[in-house]
Structure formats: C-alpha cells, structure tokens
C-alpha cells in the first residue's frame, strides 16, 4: 500500500477508536461552549440585578462614641443556614417547629434586637464600636432536592432576591447602633448551587447565594458606615482583632452520626499544613455552618440554623431549635462572651 493511499484511508476511514475519541472531543467542546455561554448570560443577569436593586436610604446614627472605656472591641455575629424559602408545617413534625419566609423574617428581627441589646449591656464594661457579620452561606432553601421544588414557598430566584433584602434590612437596622458594620458573606455552599453536583471552580459565582449577597450589598451601599464584602471563593480569611477566621460553609467536610468531630479536626490539620509556610494565610479558627447546630472549640466554631427542625430532621430523630451565635473580640485578649441566640 502506497503512503498516499494509507494517509487517505487514515483520514477518511479511521480506526473505530479514533472515531470514538473524535466524537468525545466534539462533545466536550460543545459542552464547554454551552457552559461559557450560560456563564456569560448569568453574569449579564447579575449585572442587571445589581442595577435594579432598591437601595436603602442613609440612616440617622444612634451610636455615640465612647471615651475612656478601654480598647475598642468587636461584636461578631455568625449568620448561617437561613434556608429562606423553605416551608415546614408544624403538623408534620408534631408541633415541634414551624418555618416559612414570614417566620424567617420575624426571627431575623428578633436576632437583630437581641444583638443590639447584648451590645448595649456589654458597653457597661467594654468599648464596642464595631459589629462584624460572618455569613457562612446556605442563605436560601434552593432546589437541590426534588421535594424542595414542590414544598418551597417560591422559586429560587425569588428566594434569593427576598433573602438579600432580608439580610440587607438586618444590616441597615444594625447600622445606627455601631460606628462601623462590616459583613463578609461567603457564597459557595450546597443549597444555593445551580449545578446538580458540587462545583469547586467558580462554585461561589454559579450559585444563588451570590445573588443573595450582591442584593444585600447593593441595598446598603448608600449607608456610609457599612461595608459588605462578597466572597465567591471556597474559603474566606477574615481578620478581626488578633483573630484570623477561616470561613466557609462546611459541606466540604464529610461525616456521619451527628457532628463529625473527626472531620472538623481533620480539616483544621489539613488547612494548617497547607498554610503553615504561607505568610498572610495563617488562621486561628475555622468558622462554618451546614450542620444545623452550634459548638465552640479552640480550633473551630460551628454555627446554628434559622430554620430549625424540618420534616427530614424529624424523620431521622434529629432536633435543633432555631438559633444563631455571636461573640466578642477584644483587640488584645481575643474572644469572650460566646452566646447562642435561641429564636422562638
């Protein structure tokens, strides 16, 4: 067989394996192009959304700077697992709990008032000009399970916008009572994701929680003493006084039988090794949610849930009253007065 004939046959009548590989390349290129197009459309929609968000008006300050009362401390509030949009009917779980968007908004208002009252009480002995909110995602219910698409109060887009306004309104309510209010909102989680499986690269952008965070940020952008930072990354390192908090949602840690303490400690070790020779990336504590309960350890801290026990929890024999957590950070001595805020 001549060389020309051999080249002709290989080009026009290739081996079945070559045909298969070419088909796979075409399929992958098609998927890649579709993903790029969808991602571009999403960015355009988010840009339009930011322009459409109604902004809160500048507020009148109630806070008056304290003089001669010691080093300025920060009240830190972890906001996590709000599951806005989820509906839990009390007759399905023997009256233990009930949840809806209206109840979520009522519990957030209760939480805001509790944080303000606690700060005012602590100001009897400390100078507390700052509030810092650490958001560790699962802000909405989402539609990652088939039953959620049926039982949620409304679709994901509505959940995201309304939840963004709810968080923004909470920040607005805090603003008059502090010299500064800072919110760092992580957006990569499991309930807000737009893909069927977990997405690592750009998972915090391709997520309804990004819409939540951006809506909250745009809502309060005219309030001069407020700053909202959106973190669409797997983790966010937040410095508050002497503490460096490594914040993330928590679904990345696998486990079973309640709180997977071995998973928490393993994550501490993994992050420590990864960062031990990286200047500026070291942390003092992990901050995460996801497990719908709260706990405070020297190396990690677990937040609560706004939704409380749902039907699935009840079917598995689990119960957790709705709550969030907060604590204070002294610029020299670190953390004190860690508190669970039970929300009826």
Kinemage of the C-alpha trace (Angstrom):
@kinemage 1
@onewidth
@group {chain A} dominant
@subgroup {mainchain}
@vectorlist {calphas} color= white
{ca unk a 1} P 0.000 0.000 0.000
{ca unk a 2} L 1.388 3.370 -1.020
{ca unk a 3} L 1.946 6.105 1.544
{ca unk a 4} L -0.607 8.378 -0.148
{ca unk a 5} L -3.277 5.661 -0.034
{ca unk a 6} L -2.501 4.933 3.625
{ca unk a 7} L -2.878 8.617 4.541
{ca unk a 8} L -6.132 8.824 2.565
{ca unk a 9} L -7.603 5.812 4.408
{ca unk a 10} L -6.488 7.062 7.840
{ca unk a 11} L -8.141 10.400 7.127
{ca unk a 12} L -11.401 9.181 5.616
{ca unk a 13} L -11.738 5.745 7.187
{ca unk a 14} L -10.003 5.950 10.599
{ca unk a 15} L -9.949 3.241 13.252
{ca unk a 16} L -13.097 2.951 15.456
{ca unk a 17} L -11.072 4.120 18.464
{ca unk a 18} L -10.027 7.278 16.632
{ca unk a 19} L -13.666 7.890 15.618
{ca unk a 20} L -14.754 7.465 19.230
{ca unk a 21} L -12.101 9.873 20.519
{ca unk a 22} L -13.027 12.477 17.921
{ca unk a 23} L -16.688 12.212 18.926
{ca unk a 24} L -15.707 12.690 22.570
{ca unk a 25} L -13.669 15.792 21.698
{ca unk a 26} L -16.624 17.247 19.759
{ca unk a 27} L -18.971 16.538 22.679
{ca unk a 28} L -16.615 18.120 25.201
{ca unk a 29} L -16.131 21.190 23.004
{ca unk a 30} L -19.903 21.553 22.677
{ca unk a 31} L -20.375 21.325 26.458
{ca unk a 32} L -17.557 23.807 27.007
{ca unk a 33} L -19.131 26.301 24.615
{ca unk a 34} L -22.536 25.843 26.270
{ca unk a 35} L -21.049 26.409 29.731
{ca unk a 36} L -19.278 29.573 28.566
{ca unk a 37} L -22.489 30.884 27.001
{ca unk a 38} L -24.568 30.097 30.115
{ca unk a 39} L -21.960 31.673 32.379
{ca unk a 40} L -21.942 34.823 30.245
{ca unk a 41} L -25.743 35.042 30.407
{ca unk a 42} L -25.607 34.624 34.191
{ca unk a 43} L -23.099 37.479 34.547
{ca unk a 44} L -25.330 39.724 32.429
{ca unk a 45} L -28.356 38.882 34.569
{ca unk a 46} L -26.422 39.580 37.776
{ca unk a 47} L -25.272 42.930 36.400
{ca unk a 48} L -28.880 43.825 35.567
{ca unk a 49} L -29.955 42.696 39.042
{ca unk a 50} L -27.405 44.931 40.786
{ca unk a 51} L -28.741 47.913 38.845
{ca unk a 52} L -32.341 47.018 39.695
{ca unk a 53} L -31.904 46.600 43.476
{ca unk a 54} L -33.665 49.276 45.504
{ca unk a 55} L -31.177 50.992 47.814
{ca unk a 56} L -31.710 51.757 51.496
{ca unk a 57} L -31.685 55.427 52.377
{ca unk a 58} L -28.924 56.814 54.640
{ca unk a 59} L -29.890 56.364 58.297
{ca unk a 60} L -29.681 58.597 61.353
{ca unk a 61} L -26.970 57.458 63.763
{ca unk a 62} L -27.909 56.498 67.335
{ca unk a 63} L -24.402 55.331 68.285
{ca unk a 64} L -22.263 57.831 70.178
{ca unk a 65} L -18.514 57.153 70.509
{ca unk a 66} L -17.452 56.045 73.973
{ca unk a 67} L -14.486 57.824 75.518
{ca unk a 68} L -12.102 56.457 78.103
{ca unk a 69} L -13.681 52.993 78.260
{ca unk a 70} L -10.760 50.876 77.054
{ca unk a 71} L -9.729 49.190 73.827
{ca unk a 72} L -12.320 49.042 71.017
{ca unk a 73} L -13.925 45.586 70.853
{ca unk a 74} L -15.957 43.983 68.059
{ca unk a 75} L -19.249 42.131 68.357
{ca unk a 76} L -19.129 39.246 65.861
{ca unk a 77} L -22.311 37.613 64.545
{ca unk a 78} L -22.254 34.411 62.511
{ca unk a 79} L -25.162 34.307 60.060
{ca unk a 80} L -25.629 30.828 58.613
{ca unk a 81} L -28.124 28.297 57.265
{ca unk a 82} L -31.081 30.654 56.895
{ca unk a 83} L -32.770 28.384 54.313
{ca unk a 84} L -35.024 31.241 53.285
{ca unk a 85} L -37.940 29.947 51.210
{ca unk a 86} L -38.210 26.602 52.980
{ca unk a 87} L -41.626 25.713 54.405
{ca unk a 88} L -42.029 23.397 57.413
{ca unk a 89} L -45.586 22.703 58.592
{ca unk a 90} L -45.849 22.062 62.314
{ca unk a 91} L -48.462 19.306 61.984
{ca unk a 92} L -45.909 17.232 60.020
{ca unk a 93} L -43.408 17.263 62.895
{ca unk a 94} L -45.734 17.002 65.910
{ca unk a 95} L -45.738 20.748 66.546
{ca unk a 96} L -42.006 20.882 67.324
{ca unk a 97} L -41.255 23.633 64.829
{ca unk a 98} L -42.716 25.707 62.040
{ca unk a 99} L -40.940 27.645 59.293
{ca unk a 100} L -41.783 29.915 56.388
{ca unk a 101} L -40.400 33.116 54.838
{ca unk a 102} L -42.554 35.167 57.220
{ca unk a 103} L -41.182 33.270 60.239
{ca unk a 104} L -37.623 33.683 58.905
{ca unk a 105} L -38.064 37.455 58.724
{ca unk a 106} L -39.566 37.539 62.213
{ca unk a 107} L -36.669 35.507 63.639
{ca unk a 108} L -34.127 37.796 61.948
{ca unk a 109} L -35.805 40.831 63.527
{ca unk a 110} L -35.682 39.067 66.915
{ca unk a 111} L -31.989 38.293 66.365
{ca unk a 112} L -31.211 41.916 65.456
{ca unk a 113} L -32.849 43.194 68.626
{ca unk a 114} L -31.024 40.593 70.748
{ca unk a 115} L -27.639 41.575 69.291
{ca unk a 116} L -28.292 45.278 69.864
{ca unk a 117} L -29.458 44.712 73.475
{ca unk a 118} L -26.464 42.468 74.211
{ca unk a 119} L -24.081 45.098 72.858
{ca unk a 120} L -25.677 47.835 74.936
{ca unk a 121} L -25.373 45.658 78.060
{ca unk a 122} L -21.699 44.830 77.354
{ca unk a 123} L -20.946 48.514 76.824
{ca unk a 124} L -21.290 48.915 80.566
{ca unk a 125} L -17.794 47.451 80.819
{ca unk a 126} L -16.353 47.496 77.302
{ca unk a 127} L -15.928 49.855 74.391
{ca unk a 128} L -17.780 48.173 71.481
{ca unk a 129} L -17.910 50.391 68.401
{ca unk a 130} L -17.830 47.647 65.763
{ca unk a 131} L -20.122 44.883 64.524
{ca unk a 132} L -18.772 42.220 62.162
{ca unk a 133} L -21.106 39.727 60.452
{ca unk a 134} L -19.661 36.459 59.142
{ca unk a 135} L -22.041 34.832 56.642
{ca unk a 136} L -21.330 31.153 56.003
{ca unk a 137} L -23.961 30.556 53.313
{ca unk a 138} L -26.990 28.285 52.773
{ca unk a 139} L -28.936 31.529 52.807
{ca unk a 140} L -31.799 30.035 50.745
{ca unk a 141} L -33.580 26.691 50.572
{ca unk a 142} L -32.773 26.168 46.881
{ca unk a 143} L -33.990 23.288 44.756
{ca unk a 144} L -31.239 20.695 45.079
{ca unk a 145} L -33.755 18.046 46.267
{ca unk a 146} L -36.906 17.222 44.245
{ca unk a 147} L -39.169 17.740 47.258
{ca unk a 148} L -37.930 21.317 47.685
{ca unk a 149} L -39.215 22.302 44.256
{ca unk a 150} L -42.685 21.234 45.437
{ca unk a 151} L -42.681 22.475 49.041
{ca unk a 152} L -40.701 25.742 48.841
{ca unk a 153} L -42.705 28.937 49.226
{ca unk a 154} L -41.495 30.234 45.848
{ca unk a 155} L -38.808 29.611 43.170
{ca unk a 156} L -35.089 30.082 43.758
{ca unk a 157} L -34.809 33.456 42.026
{ca unk a 158} L -37.486 34.902 44.317
{ca unk a 159} L -35.872 33.275 47.360
{ca unk a 160} L -32.507 34.839 46.510
{ca unk a 161} L -33.778 38.380 45.990
{ca unk a 162} L -36.070 38.388 49.042
{ca unk a 163} L -33.332 36.865 51.228
{ca unk a 164} L -30.875 39.507 50.013
{ca unk a 165} L -33.309 42.216 51.053
{ca unk a 166} L -33.835 40.496 54.425
{ca unk a 167} L -30.090 40.408 55.168
{ca unk a 168} L -29.706 43.954 53.871
{ca unk a 169} L -32.533 45.142 56.125
{ca unk a 170} L -30.839 43.485 59.125
{ca unk a 171} L -27.554 45.264 58.318
{ca unk a 172} L -29.462 48.527 57.913
{ca unk a 173} L -31.068 48.015 61.350
{ca unk a 174} L -27.653 47.460 62.953
{ca unk a 175} L -26.022 50.490 61.317
{ca unk a 176} L -27.316 53.250 63.656
{ca unk a 177} L -26.009 51.412 66.732
{ca unk a 178} L -22.363 50.974 65.731
{ca unk a 179} L -19.548 53.128 64.445
{ca unk a 180} L -18.915 50.524 61.741
{ca unk a 181} L -20.806 47.480 60.476
{ca unk a 182} L -18.880 45.025 58.284
{ca unk a 183} L -20.363 41.941 56.634
{ca unk a 184} L -18.284 39.232 54.954
{ca unk a 185} L -20.584 36.892 53.043
{ca unk a 186} L -19.349 33.538 51.701
{ca unk a 187} L -21.434 32.299 48.746
{ca unk a 188} L -20.181 28.783 47.934
{ca unk a 189} L -22.482 26.212 49.558
{ca unk a 190} L -24.707 23.248 48.729
{ca unk a 191} L -28.293 24.569 48.879
{ca unk a 192} L -27.698 27.563 46.624
{ca unk a 193} L -25.827 25.773 43.864
{ca unk a 194} L -27.091 25.874 40.282
{ca unk a 195} L -25.443 22.598 39.247
{ca unk a 196} L -26.585 19.082 40.064
{ca unk a 197} L -23.277 18.176 41.690
{ca unk a 198} L -20.782 20.229 43.673
{ca unk a 199} L -18.763 22.759 41.682
{ca unk a 200} L -15.379 23.846 43.020
{ca unk a 201} L -14.109 26.302 40.399
{ca unk a 202} L -16.470 29.306 40.320
{ca unk a 203} L -18.926 27.419 42.516
{ca unk a 204} L -19.492 30.567 44.547
{ca unk a 205} L -20.433 32.519 41.409
{ca unk a 206} L -22.660 29.885 39.840
{ca unk a 207} L -24.791 29.957 42.971
{ca unk a 208} L -27.993 31.680 44.115
{ca unk a 209} L -26.193 32.757 47.295
{ca unk a 210} L -24.088 35.078 45.162
{ca unk a 211} L -27.336 36.813 44.169
{ca unk a 212} L -28.324 36.983 47.863
{ca unk a 213} L -25.014 38.583 48.857
{ca unk a 214} L -24.906 41.054 45.970
{ca unk a 215} L -28.522 42.099 46.630
{ca unk a 216} L -27.724 42.758 50.295
{ca unk a 217} L -24.581 44.673 49.293
{ca unk a 218} L -26.401 46.886 46.812
{ca unk a 219} L -29.231 47.507 49.277
{ca unk a 220} L -26.984 49.103 51.918
{ca unk a 221} L -24.337 50.723 49.710
{ca unk a 222} L -25.538 54.269 50.494
{ca unk a 223} L -25.092 53.789 54.267
{ca unk a 224} L -21.695 55.328 54.985
{ca unk a 225} L -20.632 53.248 57.993
{ca unk a 226} L -21.491 49.886 56.355
{ca unk a 227} L -19.223 47.711 54.243
{ca unk a 228} L -20.279 44.410 52.647
{ca unk a 229} L -17.662 42.065 51.164
{ca unk a 230} L -18.836 39.225 48.917
{ca unk a 231} L -16.637 36.092 48.834
{ca unk a 232} L -17.483 33.708 45.934
{ca unk a 233} L -14.462 31.590 46.881
{ca unk a 234} L -14.329 28.214 48.711
{ca unk a 235} L -12.923 29.954 51.816
{ca unk a 236} L -12.507 33.489 53.110
{ca unk a 237} L -9.843 34.542 55.632
{ca unk a 238} L -11.260 37.334 57.819
{ca unk a 239} L -9.091 39.216 60.329
{ca unk a 240} L -10.836 40.611 63.414
{ca unk a 241} L -8.504 41.930 66.102
{ca unk a 242} L -5.992 39.202 66.981
{ca unk a 243} L -8.182 36.519 65.387
{ca unk a 244} L -7.903 35.256 61.807
{ca unk a 245} L -11.073 33.359 60.953
{ca unk a 246} L -11.122 30.927 58.040
{ca unk a 247} L -14.764 30.982 56.948
{ca unk a 248} L -16.547 28.506 54.653
{ca unk a 249} L -19.911 26.749 54.521
{ca unk a 250} L -18.934 23.304 55.837
{ca unk a 251} L -20.447 20.886 53.296
{ca unk a 252} L -16.880 20.099 52.216
{ca unk a 253} L -16.382 18.010 55.395
{ca unk a 254} L -17.881 14.541 55.219
{ca unk a 255} L -19.136 12.595 58.219
{ca unk a 256} L -21.993 10.716 59.820
{ca unk a 257} L -23.680 10.247 63.210
{ca unk a 258} L -24.275 13.872 64.160
{ca unk a 259} L -21.351 16.260 64.362
{ca unk a 260} L -18.321 14.668 62.622
{ca unk a 261} L -15.751 15.898 65.122
{ca unk a 262} L -13.006 13.878 63.424
{ca unk a 263} L -13.871 15.721 60.194
{ca unk a 264} L -13.600 19.102 61.911
{ca unk a 265} L -10.201 18.290 63.395
{ca unk a 266} L -9.002 16.767 60.117
{ca unk a 267} L -9.952 19.974 58.297
{ca unk a 268} L -8.030 22.025 60.882
{ca unk a 269} L -4.957 19.848 60.310
{ca unk a 270} L -5.276 19.955 56.527
{ca unk a 271} L -5.645 23.741 56.391
{ca unk a 272} L -2.803 24.178 58.902
{ca unk a 273} L -0.357 22.138 56.845
{ca unk a 274} L -1.422 23.884 53.648
{ca unk a 275} L -0.883 27.345 55.137
{ca unk a 276} L 1.970 26.887 57.627
{ca unk a 277} L 4.608 28.273 55.239
{ca unk a 278} L 2.333 30.803 53.544
{ca unk a 279} L 2.729 34.218 55.106
{ca unk a 280} L -0.576 36.033 55.498
{ca unk a 281} L -2.732 32.889 55.141
{ca unk a 282} L -2.488 31.508 58.679
{ca unk a 283} L -5.693 31.269 60.713
{ca unk a 284} L -6.652 30.974 64.358
{ca unk a 285} L -10.024 29.245 63.967
{ca unk a 286} L -12.352 27.689 61.381
{ca unk a 287} L -15.856 29.205 61.174
{ca unk a 288} L -18.534 27.174 59.383
{ca unk a 289} L -22.184 26.080 59.442
{ca unk a 290} L -24.038 23.360 57.475
{ca unk a 291} L -24.723 21.012 60.425
{ca unk a 292} L -27.710 22.958 61.831
{ca unk a 293} L -26.335 23.093 65.324
{ca unk a 294} L -23.653 25.063 67.140
{ca unk a 295} L -20.471 24.293 69.040
{ca unk a 296} L -17.378 26.235 70.073
{ca unk a 297} L -13.920 24.683 70.158
{ca unk a 298} L -10.479 26.276 70.434
{ca unk a 299} L -9.712 25.433 66.765
{ca unk a 300} L -13.147 25.567 65.108
{ca unk a 301} L -16.595 27.034 65.579
{ca unk a 302} L -19.886 25.714 64.272
{ca unk a 303} L -22.911 27.965 63.738
{ca unk a 304} L -26.633 27.241 64.074
{ca unk a 305} L -29.645 27.412 61.778
{ca unk a 306} L -32.504 29.873 61.375
{ca unk a 307} L -34.929 27.235 60.092
{ca unk a 308} L -34.719 24.731 62.947
{ca unk a 309} L -36.020 21.159 62.729
{ca unk a 310} L -37.601 20.277 59.391
{ca unk a 311} L -39.538 17.201 58.258
{ca unk a 312} L -36.410 15.305 57.211
{ca unk a 313} L -34.660 16.051 60.523
{ca unk a 314} L -37.733 14.826 62.390
{ca unk a 315} L -37.866 11.608 60.352
{ca unk a 316} L -34.238 10.918 61.318
{ca unk a 317} L -34.786 11.584 65.022
{ca unk a 318} L -32.860 14.854 64.990
{ca unk a 319} L -33.968 18.068 66.652
{ca unk a 320} L -32.403 21.504 66.703
{ca unk a 321} L -34.110 24.647 67.870
{ca unk a 322} L -33.639 27.659 65.595
{ca unk a 323} L -30.631 29.716 66.679
{ca unk a 324} L -27.603 31.754 65.614
{ca unk a 325} L -24.403 32.568 67.514
{ca unk a 326} L -22.353 35.636 68.367
{ca unk a 327} L -19.311 36.544 70.455
{ca unk a 328} L -16.988 39.460 71.158
{ca unk a 329} L -13.357 40.002 70.185
{ca unk a 330} L -11.022 42.140 72.293
{ca unk a 331} L -8.083 43.605 70.298
{ca unk a 332} L -5.570 42.221 72.816
{ca unk a 333} L -7.216 39.296 74.600
{ca unk a 334} L -9.263 37.736 71.810
{ca unk a 335} L -12.693 36.137 72.144
{ca unk a 336} L -15.139 36.377 75.020
{ca unk a 337} L -18.874 36.038 75.762
{ca unk a 338} L -19.804 33.407 73.142
{ca unk a 339} L -23.617 33.161 73.028
{ca unk a 340} L -26.341 31.054 71.398
{ca unk a 341} L -29.378 33.145 70.458
{ca unk a 342} L -32.426 30.860 70.615
{ca unk a 343} L -35.083 32.124 68.211
{ca unk a 344} L -38.664 31.160 69.041
